């Protein structure tokens, strides 16, 4: 012995060292995996409750890619994208109105791309170019939400047509979305202009305006306000109406007999994305049967045939009620329509 102390490494001590080393290795691996993930910045106008199912399903199938959402109403997302045209940030636009994506496409901002399985989708629900510049997810159409309890209390009858809403009995009883901020509001306005003609459409909106209490920021809010009884009537769309009915709200969904304005939620890849391969994977996923099955939880018409199911409160002939809609016309005339609308009715718009 040289007189130096001898330390014996017990099994407990050694196993502790091993556990620490293993934990450090795992932590390093997790950190490296996180760094290896590609982050896609996705601009969307999806309803809040729809965002998580898409994100979870896509990231499970593509663990090396994560979605970072930027969400707002359709008009606000569209304005943001146009404002960022010279310094684009988004990789993908998902769940935005097809009419808005057409606006972006006319500015040369979208990448042509036919996702995997595109030939399985209903062709008329996507951009007509080959390859398409945007791909439809679902159709949403104008719907009147009528609170039957408040209506009966205030002796306000359930309307059956757009023309009904101009009658004096509905004065102050109606809320609808502003087309400046809401895709639903814009599809309403463009449908009236296309079906009634330019002069007839503005004449109708002049009469309707006399009965509108307020133009609100989002397309779902009018139905929500009708559901809570703050107003008897909200011009909205079927997603929110169906959902509120399922939750027990005392509302009836009215599909006016003159026909329904409509639009499509759709997906497009920004031409300037720095992650084109990953962006294409997201577009592939959104065109898949699995993604369409998620979409069908809320929408009566989806792009993948045979996936949609019967939703309570939505008529069987819903697709037949949709009016003829020219997306290119809507896109080209968007700014002039919004400027005219704002000048005529903007004083009643909800402050953001």
Secondary structure, 3 states (H helix, E strand, C coil): CCCCCCCCCCHHHHHHHHHHHHHHHHHHHHHHHHHHCEEEEEEECCCHHHHHHHHHHHHHHCCCEEEEEEECCHHHHHHHHHHCHHHCCCCEEEEEEHHHHHHHHHCCCEECCCCCCHHHECHHHECCCCCCCCEEEEEEEEEEEEEHHHHHHCCCCCCCCCHHHHCHHHCCCEEEECCCCCHHHHHHHHHHHHHHHHHHHHHHHHHHHCCEEEEECCCCHHHHHHHHCCCCEEEEEHHHHHHHHHCCCCEEEECCCCCECEEEEEEEEECCCCCHHHHHHHHHHHCCHHHHHHHCCCCCCECECCCCCCCCCCCCCHHHHECCCCHHHHHHCHHHHHHHHHHHHHHHECCC
